[in-house]
Amino acid sequence: MISIRIKNLSPYKTETTQAKVRLSSNELPLRLPEEAKQKIAQEVAKIPINKYPDPEAEELKDVLSEHFGVKRENLVLGNGSDELIYYLSIAIGEFDSGVFYPIPSFPMYQISARMLGRKRIEVPLNQDMDIDLEASLRAIKDSSPILAFLSYPNNPTGACFSREKIERIREEGLFTVIDEAYFHFSKKSFLKDALSREDTVVLRTLSKIGMAGLRVGILIAKEDVAYEINKMRLPFNITYPSQVIAKLMLTEFYPLIEECVSTVIKERDRLFQVLSQMEGVKPYPSDANFILFRSSVPADRLHVELLRRGVLVRNVSYMAGLEGCLRVSVGLPEENDAFLEALEDSLKNFTP
């Protein structure tokens, strides 16, 4: 019989609607040259698909350890960060202890806790989209959670939480997971803490730097913490093609990724400035590769109007505190121009 926990679970929402310009999933708008595509195809063709991949992904770990400036023993790899969030939700504390996270934030923190029947301590962000420290400390005192998930920068609001507030929450004895999925766009990190403390780990991913289809998540922690988490890892969770292609992308073709990331950061700043000057629109500052904005037009209606004009963004107005909000991923300059044109036209032609 299916558990009541699972029957009461809401699945993670993804946006699969087709559109000419898709700016809904925070993907890097990376366009590989033909030479790179051919090299990837050649390497993939060599894969013995009848054989299991390296269960520890040692060659990929070597590349990642150099990329992040850590030792191989500091790494645990997951089928995306989602798998690692699930492992941490199982591994840290007992199931009768709670899990703390601010809301709105990445839904997988909630989903993983609910799947395991763990108490969820959810505290709304303040008006500045930062952690409400006083409310958080009260909730922690009342419920005594053992595990905290903090998205840094936060998805879907965009900005990094106050470092001092995160450190203060950690002082309450919580094992603290700093989800740095958008690190390459913020350049802000708790990596030193993760390498030196028993109560802190950092999550990274290749999904936001052009390799979302490979599903490679990375947990970085002290060696003894990483060792314990790695015990839980499902065998062969990083596929053969993912190991081969990720290694290639991070070595031979990483300059292409760096160039694209740099373009996205510049475009993010340009988008924010234009949106700030647009009547009826309030964008929120972002350290990531997307911008959250609130509109005077009802979010559901605006989402449809943008789609009618060939532009898909993410409707996040169902999330706590984000009534009237949409989230737009930063794309290529021409994609961003198409979004701005569609948004301006939608606002101009809106009739209640």
N, C-alpha and C positions, 0 to 999 in steps of 0.2 A: 504494500500500500504506500502511496505517495505521502510523504510527510506534510503536515499542516504548514510547516515552515516554508516548504517549496510551493505549495498551493497558494500561499499568501504573497509570494514573491512577484515583484514586477520586473520584467526583463529589462536589460540595458537598452536604451533607445538609440538607434543609429539612423542616419539620414541617407536613404537610398534613392531618393527622387532624382530623376535624370534632368540635367539642365546644361545649357551651352557653357555657362560659367559656374563651376562648382566651388564654392567658398564656405563649405560647411563642416569640414572634418579636420581642419588644422594640419593639412598635409603640406609638405614642402613642394613648391611648384618647380620641381627639378626636371629639366629636359636634357636627357642624356644625348650626347652626340652619337652618330652612327658607329663610330669607332669603338666607343664604350659598350654599346649594345652588342656588337659583334664579339668583343672580347668576353663579355659575360656569357653569351650563347656558346662560345667555344669551351669555356670552363664548365658550364652546366652539362654540355654534351659528354664530358668525361666522367660524370658522376655514375657510379655503379648503382642504379636505382633498386637493384635486387638486394643490396646490402644495407645494413643499418648504418647510420652515421656515427661518428665518434660521440659516445655518450656524454663526454665531458667537454666537447667542443674546444679541445686544447689549443688548436691553431688560432681559432677565433679569439679565445681568451688572451692569447699572447698579443694579438693585435689590439684588443680592447684595453689590456693593461697598459700598453704603451700610450694609447690614445688618451686615457684618463689619468695617467701618471700614478698607477697603483700596481700592486703585485697580483699575479694570477690568483693567489690564495684569498684575495680580498673580494673575488667576484663569484656571484651566483647568477646563472642565466635562466631566463624564463621565456615561455612562449608569449611574448609581450609582457609589459608591466602588470597586466591583469593577473597573470598566473602568480607573479611574485606577491602581489597584494593578497591573494588568496592564501598563499603559503604563510605569510606573516600573520594573517588573521587566525590561522590554525595554530601557529607555533608559539605566539607570545601570550603568556598567561593561560589560565584555564577558561573554559567556555562560560563559566558563571561570572567572569569579570568583564567589564564593559569596554567599548571602543569609542574613543572621542575623535570628533572631527568637526570643523566649522561647516556651516552650510550657507549658501550653496557651494558645492565643490564637486570633485570627480565622483560620479555615482557608484563606481565600483567599491568604494570604501563601505558604503551602505549595503550594497548587494552582498558583499562577502560576509559582513557581520550578520545580516539577516539569514543567509544560508546556514550559518552555524548556530543560529539562535542566540547570538551574543547581544547583550544590551547595547543600544546605540545612544551615545550622549552627543546630541547634535545641538550646536549653539549658533544662532544666526550671526552673520557678520554685522559690523556697525555700518553707519551711513557712508563711511569712506571705503567700504568694501575691504576693511581690514578686520583682524580678529578683535572681537569684543572681549578684552582681557578680564574685566571684572566678572562678566557673566560666565565666562569660561571657567574661571577659578572657582566660582560658586558651584557650577555644575560638576566640576571635578571633585570638589569637597563632598558634595551630596552623594555622588554615585561611585566614586573611587575606581575609575577606569584604569586599566593597565597599559593600554595601547593607544597611541595617537597617530592619525594620518594627517599630514599637512602638505598640501599641494603648493609648490614654490617654484615659479609663479602659480597662482591659483587658476584652475580651469573651472568655471568659465569667466571669472571676473577679470583675469589678465595680469594683475599686479602681484608682486611679491609681498607676502605678509611681513610685518615688522619682525626683524630678527630678534629684537629684545623680547617681544611677546612670546615668540616660539621658545626662546630659552627659558623664560619664566614658567611657561606651561610644563616644560620638560623637568623643571625643578620639583614638580609635584610627584615625581617618581614614575612618570610615564615613559614607556619604551616608545621612542619618537621616530616615525618614518617620514623622511623628507622626500617628497615625490618631485624630483627635478626633471620631469619630462621635457620641459621647455628651457633647460639650462643653456642651450646653445644660443638662445635669443636674449637671455637675461644676464648671463655671465656671473650670476650670483649663486653661491653654493655653500653647503654644510659639509663638504667632502672631508675637510680636516677633522671635523667632529666624528664623522662616521669611521675614520681610520684610527681614532684614538680613544673612542668611548664604547662601552658595552651597551649603552642605552639608545644609540642612534644609528640608523642606516640611511643610505641615500639610494633612491631609485633613479635610473636613467633609462633611456630608450633610443633605439635607432629609428623609431617610427616618425619622429618629427624632423628628421634630417634626411628625408628622401627614401626611406626604406620601410614604409608602413606595411607593405606587402610581405616582408620577411618575418615579421612578428618576433623581434628580438628585444627583450627587456633585460636590464642589467641591475642587479643589486650589488651595492658596494658597502662593505662592512669590515670590521676587524676580522682577522683570520679565524678566531675561534667562533665568532658569531656566524660568519659565512659558512663555516664547516657544519654547524648545527642546522642551518636553514637548508643547506645543500642535501642533507640526508632525506629531505622530504621531496626533492625534485623528482618528477616523473621521468622514467628512462627515455632517452632519445627525444627529449622535448624540443630540441632545436634541430630542425630538419637538415638534411644534407644540402639541399639547394640554398637554404638560408645561411648555413655556415660558409659555403663557398662564395656566394654573392656578397655577403656582408664583409668578408675579409677583403675581397677585391675592391669594394667601394671605399673602404676605410684606408686602403693603401694607394692603389694606382689612381683612383678617381676622387680622392677626398678634396683636392683643390676645387673641383666643380661644386661640391657641397658647400665649401666655405664661401665661394663666390655667391652662390644662391642665398645662403643665410644672410650674408652682408646686404644683398639686394632687398631681402624681406625686411630687415631691420630699418633700412632707409624708407621703404615703402610704408611700413607701419607708422613711422613718424609723419610721413606725408599724409596718410589716410587720417590720422588723428587730427592733424591741423585742419584739413578740409572739413571733416565731420564737425569739429568744434565751431566752425563758422556757419554751419548749415542750420537754418531756422527749423525748430521743432525736433532737433536731434541733440542728445547729450552722450558723447562718448566717454568711456572711463579709461584712465591711463593704463597702459599695458607694457609688461616686460616680456611678453610672449610673442607668438606669431599670429595673434588674432586680436580683435578689438570688440569689446562688449559695448553696446550702445542702446540707449532708451529713446523711444520716439513718441511724439505726440499722437501718432496714428496707432491704433490697437495692433499689437504685435502679430496676432494671427492674420489680420487683414494685410498688414504690410508684408508679411512673409509670402502670402499668396500673390500680392501685386508684384513683388520682386521676381517671383518665379514666372509669372506671366511675361515678364520682360527678359527671361532667359537666365536669371541669376539666382542661384541657390545659396542661402545662408542658413544658419542654425537658429531655430526658434527655441529660446531657452526661457520663455515667459512662464512656463509651468513650474519653474524652480522657485524655491522659497526666496523671497526678497527681490526677485527679478521680473516682477510683473511689468509688462510692456517692453521687455528687452529682447534683442536679437544679438547674435554673435557672428561676426564676419571674419573668416580666415584671410590672412594677407596673401594675396596671390602675386602673379606677375604684374608689372605696371599696366599692361593693357587690360588685364582682368579686373584690377582695382578701378581703372577708369570706367569699365563697363558697369561695375557695381555702383559707383558714385552717380553715374548718369541714370541708371535705373532707379536708384533711391531718390534722387532729386525729382525725377519724373513722377514717381509714385506719390511723393509728398505733395507735389504741385497739383496732381489730378485727383487727390483724395477728396471724396465727399462722404460725410457721415451717413 
